[in-house]
Amino acid sequence: MGKDWLRASATEQGRAIMAGLLDPIDQTEAYLAAAKSHPYSKRIYARITETRARSGAIAAHDRAKAELRYGILDGVAISWKDNIDSGGTLTEAGSKLLEGRVPRKDATVLARAAREGVLCLGKTHMTELAFSGLGLNPSTATPPNALDPDLAPGGSSSGAAVSVAMGIAAAAIGSDTGGSIRVPAAWNGLVGFKPTHNSLPEKGVVPLCRKFDTVGPIARTVEDCAELFALMAEDRAVDLAGANMQGRRLMVLEGVPFADAEDEPVAAFEDAVDRLARAGARIERVSSDWVAKAMPLSATLFAPEAYGIWRDQIEDAPELMWKPILERFRGGAEVSAPDYVFAWESLTRIRRKWFREVTASFDAVLVPTVPILPPNAQRLLDDDAYFVRANLLTLRNTRIGNLLNLPTVTLPTGQPGCGISIMGQTGRDRHLLRVAAGAEAALASD
């Protein structure tokens, strides 16, 4: 049986194109056919951009024939979350409030990737305006979890992750405000990378909370994430050759990340940590008061900004929103301006102290990506209280990276639905990617 190129990593496909083993036109047609015929297609893709994908594939084919390829991902077809503007194509951010919205031009990150030959297969479903980590969206569509269609897929970049896991995109670009790249990556057995805030341009990305929003890749490998990040940053990709765990100093963050955690994610995490140690990493376990002090600030920081951005559209037609998401937005109206400013002042001090007093001497910090397994989607729809509790727990660990502005990579542990997150230092995204590549190699070989 021949290789299933639809489930190959993006960089592996790029190298095959370079070697003449894979044609961008044939591969794009295969992805389009697979996407259109997939039984869950309409729950994964909000819309498929066939004309755009085909025209890009023809151009990539011609460059490959002339040995004029732009780079390793030239001719590789990926999906884009539906809050990332694509010129001339509906971009509705999973919300009936934005139904019929057609931006005039691509978001900056999409435009940059397209200039380097990366193909856009289509736009993927997401949580309403990106304000939930579970991935449910009764207003448009809820993608299935790749492990079990009855389970929540993780969000808000739900369709992005599932498109990769189901083999109907080589990789995907999502967004992350409190965990929206890392949760669906972990729950669908993939690698997800949330860069440092403001390391990639947000122009043309429908906002949720501009002070936390980030764009980043979901893929099969750290190398895929590094290459996509470099294209969107207009930078050269970090060299990952020879990355390993030997001598790496890694901190396991005790305390908050393990509170109320389920047994399976914790066991998978600890097994992964043991494998990293056997590969040469030095593991230290630390409980930080600064994280415990930062976490309660979430309610004061996220919802007020989100509601401030969307209040007029929401209150003009609140009936168009699913009740749990509507209530999350409206919760922002209850926070006073002084409390909001005080919370930001507090978080700024905590961020400085976190680096100076806790992590300056570590290569990375480790936590279970999500402390619970993906819950049953129907129960979440039927039980509002269960939805609220599950959503808070789902985003609890990932939010640490957003609050402290830490670039973070989640890796599969080998146990279904369980990821290990590797958090780096603010602005040191390239270093983090190399650490993550070493961890990925250690987890794959052990």
C-alpha positions in Angstrom: 0.0 0.0 0.0 1.3 3.5 -0.9 1.9 6.3 1.5 -1.1 8.2 2.7 0.1 11.7 1.7 -3.1 13.3 3.1 -1.9 12.4 6.6 1.8 13.3 6.0 3.2 16.3 7.8 3.2 19.6 5.9 7.0 19.7 5.7 7.1 16.1 4.6 4.7 17.0 1.8 6.8 20.0 0.9 10.0 17.9 0.6 8.2 15.4 -1.6 7.1 18.3 -3.9 10.7 19.4 -4.0 11.9 15.9 -4.9 9.2 15.5 -7.6 7.4 12.8 -5.7 4.3 14.8 -5.1 2.5 17.2 -7.4 0.8 20.2 -5.8 -2.1 20.0 -8.3 -2.7 16.3 -7.6 -2.3 16.7 -3.8 -4.7 19.7 -3.7 -7.3 17.8 -5.7 -6.9 14.9 -3.4 -7.5 17.2 -0.4 -10.5 18.9 -2.0 -12.1 15.5 -2.9 -11.4 14.2 0.6 -12.9 17.3 2.2 -16.0 17.4 0.1 -16.7 13.7 0.5 -15.9 13.4 4.2 -19.0 12.5 6.2 -18.4 15.4 8.6 -17.3 17.9 6.0 -20.0 20.4 6.7 -19.2 20.2 10.4 -15.5 20.9 9.8 -15.3 23.3 7.0 -17.5 26.4 7.0 -16.7 26.8 3.3 -14.2 25.2 0.9 -12.3 27.6 -1.3 -11.9 25.4 -4.4 -11.1 28.1 -6.9 -8.4 29.7 -4.8 -6.8 26.4 -3.9 -6.7 25.2 -7.5 -5.2 28.4 -8.9 -2.6 28.4 -6.2 -1.8 24.7 -6.9 -1.3 25.4 -10.6 1.2 28.2 -9.8 3.0 26.0 -7.3 3.2 23.2 -9.8 4.8 25.6 -12.4 7.3 26.9 -9.8 8.2 23.3 -8.9 8.8 22.3 -12.5 11.0 25.4 -13.0 12.9 24.7 -9.8 11.8 28.1 -8.5 9.9 27.1 -5.4 9.6 29.8 -2.7 10.3 27.5 0.2 9.6 24.2 1.8 5.8 24.8 2.2 5.3 26.1 -1.4 2.3 24.1 -2.8 1.2 22.7 0.6 -2.6 23.0 1.3 -3.8 24.1 4.7 -7.0 25.3 6.4 -7.7 28.6 8.1 -10.0 29.3 11.0 -13.0 31.3 10.1 -12.0 34.4 12.1 -9.0 35.0 9.8 -10.0 37.3 6.9 -9.8 35.8 3.4 -10.5 38.4 0.7 -13.7 37.9 -1.2 -14.7 34.9 0.9 -17.2 34.8 3.8 -15.5 35.1 7.1 -18.1 35.0 9.9 -16.1 33.9 13.0 -18.7 31.3 13.9 -21.3 33.9 14.6 -24.8 34.6 13.2 -24.0 38.2 14.2 -21.5 38.3 11.3 -23.5 36.3 8.8 -22.8 37.5 5.2 -19.5 39.3 6.2 -17.1 39.3 3.2 -13.7 41.0 3.9 -12.1 42.9 1.0 -8.6 41.4 1.5 -6.7 38.7 3.3 -5.5 39.0 6.9 -1.8 39.9 7.0 -0.9 36.4 8.2 -2.8 34.7 5.4 -1.4 37.1 2.8 2.1 36.4 3.9 1.6 32.7 3.8 0.0 32.9 0.4 2.9 34.9 -1.0 5.2 32.0 0.0 3.0 29.5 -1.9 0.9 28.1 1.0 -2.5 27.1 -0.4 -5.8 27.9 1.3 -8.2 24.9 1.2 -11.0 26.7 3.1 -12.3 28.2 6.3 -13.0 26.0 9.3 -15.8 26.1 11.9 -15.1 27.6 15.3 -16.7 28.5 18.6 -18.9 31.6 18.4 -16.6 34.7 18.3 -13.9 32.3 19.7 -15.3 32.6 23.3 -15.1 29.0 24.6 -12.6 26.2 24.9 -15.0 23.3 24.3 -15.6 23.7 20.6 -19.4 23.6 20.6 -21.4 25.9 18.3 -25.1 25.2 18.0 -25.4 28.4 15.9 -23.3 27.1 13.0 -21.8 23.7 13.5 -19.9 21.7 16.0 -17.0 19.6 14.5 -16.6 16.0 15.8 -13.7 15.0 17.9 -11.3 13.0 15.8 -11.0 10.4 18.6 -14.8 10.0 19.0 -17.4 12.1 17.2 -19.6 12.1 20.4 -16.9 14.1 22.3 -16.3 17.8 22.3 -13.5 18.7 19.8 -12.0 21.5 21.8 -12.1 25.1 20.8 -12.3 27.6 19.8 -10.1 26.5 16.8 -12.2 23.3 16.6 -12.6 22.8 12.9 -8.9 23.8 12.4 -7.6 21.0 14.5 -10.1 18.4 13.3 -9.4 19.2 9.6 -5.8 18.1 10.2 -6.6 15.2 12.4 -9.1 13.9 9.9 -6.6 14.2 7.0 -8.4 16.9 5.1 -5.7 19.6 5.5 -2.0 19.3 5.9 -2.0 21.8 8.7 -4.2 24.6 10.0 -4.0 28.2 11.3 -6.1 29.0 14.3 -6.2 31.7 17.0 -5.7 31.5 20.8 -6.9 33.9 23.5 -7.1 31.5 26.4 -6.2 28.1 25.0 -8.0 28.0 21.6 -5.1 26.5 19.7 -3.7 24.2 22.4 -7.0 22.6 23.6 -8.2 21.3 20.3 -4.7 20.2 19.4 -4.4 18.2 22.6 -7.8 16.7 22.3 -7.2 15.6 18.7 -3.7 14.2 19.1 -1.8 17.1 17.4 0.9 19.7 18.0 -0.3 23.3 18.6 1.8 26.4 19.0 0.6 29.6 20.7 3.3 32.3 20.0 4.1 35.2 22.3 1.4 37.9 22.0 2.1 40.4 19.3 4.8 38.2 17.6 2.5 37.9 14.6 0.3 40.6 13.1 -3.4 40.5 14.1 -4.6 42.8 11.3 -7.5 41.1 9.6 -8.2 38.7 12.4 -11.7 39.1 14.0 -10.9 40.0 17.6 -12.0 38.6 20.9 -9.6 40.2 23.4 -6.9 42.2 21.6 -4.6 42.2 24.6 -4.5 38.4 24.6 -5.4 37.3 21.0 -2.7 35.4 19.1 -2.6 33.5 15.8 -0.7 30.2 15.5 -0.5 26.8 13.8 -1.9 23.4 14.5 -0.1 20.6 12.8 1.4 17.1 13.0 4.9 18.2 14.0 6.9 20.9 15.7 8.7 21.5 12.4 5.5 22.2 10.7 4.6 24.8 13.4 8.0 26.3 13.2 7.9 26.7 9.4 4.4 28.2 9.4 5.2 30.5 12.2 8.3 31.8 10.2 6.2 32.4 7.1 3.6 34.4 9.0 6.4 36.3 10.9 8.3 37.0 7.6 11.4 35.4 9.3 13.6 32.4 8.6 12.6 29.2 10.4 14.5 28.1 13.5 17.0 25.3 12.9 15.7 22.2 14.6 18.4 19.8 13.5 19.7 17.7 16.3 17.3 19.1 18.9 17.3 16.9 22.0 16.6 16.9 25.8 20.2 16.5 26.9 20.9 19.0 29.7 17.6 20.9 29.3 16.4 22.2 32.6 12.6 21.8 32.8 10.2 22.9 35.5 7.1 21.0 36.3 4.6 23.6 37.6 3.0 22.1 40.7 -0.2 23.3 42.3 -2.8 25.1 40.1 -2.4 22.9 37.0 -3.3 19.7 38.9 -6.3 20.9 41.0 -9.4 18.9 40.1 -7.6 17.2 37.3 -8.8 13.8 36.0 -6.5 10.8 36.5 -5.9 10.1 32.8 -4.4 13.5 31.8 -2.2 13.5 34.9 -1.0 10.0 34.3 -0.2 10.7 30.7 1.6 13.9 31.7 3.7 12.2 34.3 4.6 9.4 31.9 5.7 12.0 29.4 7.8 13.8 32.0 9.5 10.6 32.9 10.4 10.0 29.3 11.9 13.5 29.0 14.0 12.8 32.0 15.2 9.5 30.6 16.2 11.5 27.5 18.5 13.7 29.5 16.3 16.5 30.8 16.7 17.8 34.3 13.3 18.0 35.9 12.5 20.2 38.9 9.1 20.6 40.5 8.1 24.0 41.7 4.9 25.5 43.0 4.6 29.2 42.2 2.5 31.7 44.2 2.6 34.1 41.2 0.6 31.7 39.1 -2.0 31.3 41.9 -2.2 35.1 42.1 -2.6 35.6 38.4 -5.4 33.0 37.8 -8.2 34.9 39.6 -7.5 37.9 37.4 -8.9 36.1 34.4 -12.6 37.0 35.0 -11.7 40.7 35.4 -9.6 40.8 32.3 -11.0 38.7 29.5 -14.8 39.3 29.5 -14.8 43.1 29.9 -12.6 43.5 26.9 -14.6 41.0 24.8 -17.9 42.6 25.8 -16.5 46.1 25.2 -15.6 45.1 21.6 -18.8 43.3 20.8 -21.5 44.9 23.0 -23.2 46.9 20.3 -23.5 43.9 17.9 -24.6 41.6 20.7 -27.2 43.8 22.2 -28.7 44.6 18.8 -29.5 40.9 18.3 -28.8 38.8 21.4 -31.3 36.2 20.2 -28.7 35.2 17.5 -26.3 33.9 20.2 -26.2 30.6 22.1 -27.1 31.4 25.7 -23.9 30.2 27.4 -21.7 32.2 25.1 -24.0 35.3 25.4 -23.8 35.0 29.2 -20.0 34.9 29.1 -19.9 38.1 27.1 -22.4 39.9 29.2 -20.4 39.0 32.3 -17.9 41.6 31.2 -20.4 44.4 31.9 -20.3 43.6 35.7 -16.6 44.6 36.0 -15.8 48.2 36.9 -13.2 50.2 35.1 -11.1 50.7 38.3 -11.1 46.9 38.9 -10.1 46.3 35.3 -7.2 48.7 35.5 -6.1 47.3 38.8 -6.1 43.8 37.4 -3.9 44.8 34.5 -1.5 46.6 36.9 -1.4 43.5 39.1 -0.8 41.1 36.1 2.0 43.3 34.8 3.8 43.0 38.1 3.2 39.3 38.3 4.6 38.8 34.8 7.9 40.6 35.8 8.2 38.6 39.0 7.4 35.3 37.3 10.4 35.7 35.0 12.9 37.1 37.5 12.0 34.9 40.5 10.8 31.6 38.9 11.7 30.8 35.4 14.8 32.8 34.3 17.0 29.7 34.8 14.7 27.2 33.1 14.5 26.3 29.5 10.7 25.7 29.8 7.9 25.0 32.1 5.7 21.9 31.8 2.0 21.4 32.6 -0.7 19.1 31.4 -2.3 20.9 28.5 -5.9 20.2 29.6 -6.6 18.7 33.0 -9.7 16.8 31.8 -10.5 14.5 28.9 -12.8 15.7 26.2 -16.4 15.6 27.6 -19.5 14.3 25.9 -20.8 17.0 23.5 -24.5 16.3 24.0 -24.2 16.5 27.8 -22.5 19.9 27.5 -25.4 21.1 25.3 -28.1 19.7 27.7 -26.6 20.9 31.0 -25.6 24.6 31.4 -23.9 24.1 34.7 -21.8 21.2 33.4 -20.8 23.4 30.4 -19.6 26.2 32.6 -17.6 23.9 34.9 -16.1 22.0 32.0 -15.2 25.1 30.1 -13.4 26.7 33.1 -11.4 23.5 33.7 -10.7 23.0 30.0 -9.1 26.5 29.7 -7.5 26.6 33.2 -4.0 25.4 32.4 -3.7 26.9 28.9 -4.8 30.3 30.3 -1.5 30.4 32.3 0.4 30.9 29.1 -2.0 33.7 28.0 -2.0 35.5 31.3 1.8 35.4 31.7 2.3 35.9 27.9 4.4 32.8 27.4 4.9 31.1 24.0 3.6 27.5 24.4 3.7 24.3 22.4 1.4 21.4 23.2 2.6 17.9 22.2 0.8 14.6 22.1 1.7 12.3 25.0 0.7 9.2 23.2 -2.4 8.8 25.3 -5.6 9.8 23.4 -6.8 13.3 24.3 -3.9 14.1 26.5 -1.2 16.7 25.8 1.8 18.0 27.5 2.4 21.8 27.3 5.9 23.3 27.1 5.9 27.0 28.1 8.8 29.2 27.2 9.9 32.7 28.1 8.2 35.8 26.6 9.6 36.6 23.2 11.8 33.5 23.0 9.6 31.7 20.6 12.5 30.3 18.5 14.2 28.9 21.6 10.9 27.3 22.7 10.4 25.6 19.3 13.8 24.0 19.6 13.1 22.8 23.1 9.8 21.4 21.9 11.4 19.7 19.0 13.8 18.0 21.4 10.9 16.9 23.5 9.0 15.7 20.5 11.9 13.5 19.5 12.3 12.1 23.0 8.6 11.3 23.3 8.6 9.6 19.8 11.7 7.5 20.5 11.0 6.3 24.0 
